[in-house]
Amino acid sequence: MTRPDELTFSPLGGVGQIGMNLSIYGLGNRHQRSWLAIDLGVYFGDEEHLPGIDLVMPDITFLEKQKKNLVGLVLTHAHEDHFGAIIDLWPKLQCPIYATKFSASLFEAKCAAERGSPKIPVTVVESGSRFNVGPFDIEMIPVAHSIPESHAIAIHSPVGTVLHTGDWKIDPTPIIGKPTDEKRLRELGDEGVLAVIGDSTNAVRDGRSPSEMEVAATLTKLVMAAKGRVAVTTFASNVARVRAVAEAAQASGREVVLVGRAMERVVQVARECGYLDGLPAFRNADYYGHFPPDKVLALCTGSQGESRAALARIANDDHPLVTLNKGDTVIFSSRTIPGNEKAVGTIINGLVTQGIEVITDRDALVHVSGHPRRDELRDMISWVRPELLIPVHGEALHLSEHAKLARACGVPKVMIVKTGDLVKLGPGDSAVIDELPSGRIFKDGAILESEKSRAVTERRRLGFAGCAMVALAINSKGDLLDDPAVDLIGIPEKNSSGQLLDDIVYDIVLEVVENLPKARKRDPDAMAESVRRAVRSTLAEHWGKKTICYVQVLTVEQ
């Protein structure tokens, strides 16, 4: 007799960290399952831990092997941590993609802006609609978040209904878009919900996230009080914030000038989708210098300290079109993402040094999170009343606190899972039944490579202890034909006694070669290894660090 279908879930990204979201759902039995993917995002590498890595993406080895059974990819919303890996990874999957109009339009604009991006078709679905993807019955439930058209996804199946919340909050006045659909979520709860796979980002924060409307009121007050030029930086994708800034500028008689390509791209899509209706056209950066200081507001990219974004260039006074002076005001209408504090701090210090007033969320309500705090999480649980809750979208502490809260709210079963765990949601008791291949893929320039790649490990070592390179030319007897060439990169010039390390290394190379036994002298590989060990040991003795050392031995026939 054929076993009944199981409904399974696995996070291939987005647990144990914030970012790189990829969730998959399976329907079928152990021998044959159809797979549905939700989101395919990135997170950004930092120079300290991942030097030179531009993007980090989830390992999709499992989905590549299941390509013929992958029925589709559904997007909850158009933030980079939820759709930023599609351009690079979709060619390996080539499955149908489903998204609402704003997300599809922003993705199309992103593809157009990236040189050589593949042609990726997206099926546009309506907010609130219900449609089939293979054997999965999908429902797009509107939720408030910091980008238009964010959705929780209800996955209806013969086994039961799962609510994948995506990123959400409860905001009765979100400025743009629909508020979280409490009525439909309560109806789902009445119908019965097998499991909630839920956003944990703010599970450590008590109370409720303030509304976008409160931020808008603060921004208007600050902009109207400003005397000179005003620059506001925020996430380009936060269209509600962009609208709030534009309305603040309008109330104070200022023209909005867009500074930064990402801002221009999102604003164009937002206008096409009707989210900026009723506002005058924004100016491009060419117009900035044409307005008096009290008649202009620059809306800039660079809220996270990105070195080549508009605000960093303005702070360094190397932007070709936009400058700020003493008495001007910069508003950071954003919160610094963990890991970006140093870069943001550098920009703020640079601005303050120039006499520019800087306002952040520490000074005024100029930013609110797009994620639910603890009281909002309690509301969601009370509306939906799931049999099982699995926290996702968070680091270990966030997942743990969300799990504790769910248990306190009476959820019958709560599970914390790790990347790659395959969870049977039903029928019967939920449990981890397998572990799928998982991990990370690094985008290094134009190359995608495994996290096991030697490049990052070697860069870390180079950054810590530099590199010593030695080149030797010998004859067939192992005698030196010329002086050794020594090059020390990233290594101090002198030791603590003031001796040149180049000279010390040069002398030790000569000593090793001259004292090698005849058999090792005639073996270039043996000579290279002897020299490498001696150079590393000598540098460690004089410097206290074990450097990378490369030795090239060239045999010249005479």
Secondary structure, 3 states (H helix, E strand, C coil): CCCCCEEEEEEEECECECCCCEEEEEEEECCEEEEEEECCCCECCCCCCCCCCCEEEECCHHHHHCHHHEEEEECCCCCHHHHCCHHHHHHHHCCCEEECHHHHHHHHHHHHHCCCCCCCCCEECCCCCEEEECCEEEEEEEEECCCCCEEEEEEEECCEEEEECCCCECCCCCCCCCCCCHHHHHHHHHHCCCEEEEECCCCCCCCCCCCHHHHHHHHHHHHHHCCCCEEEECCCCCHHHHHHHHHHHHHCCCEEEEECHHHHHHHHHHHHCCCCCCCCCCEEHHHHHHCCHHHEEEEECCCCCCCCCHHHHHHCCCCCCCCCCCCCEEEECCCCCCCCHHHHHHHHHHHHHCCCEEECCCCCCCCCCCCCCHHHHHHHHHHHCCCEEEEECECHHHHHHHHHHHHHCCCCEECCCCCCEEEEEECCCCEEEEECCCCEEEEECCEEEECCCHHHHHHHHHHHHCEEEEEEEECCCCCECCCCEEEEECCCCECCCCCEHHHHHHHHHHHHHHHCCHHHHCCHHHHHHHHHHHHHHHHHHHHCCCCEEEEEEEECCC
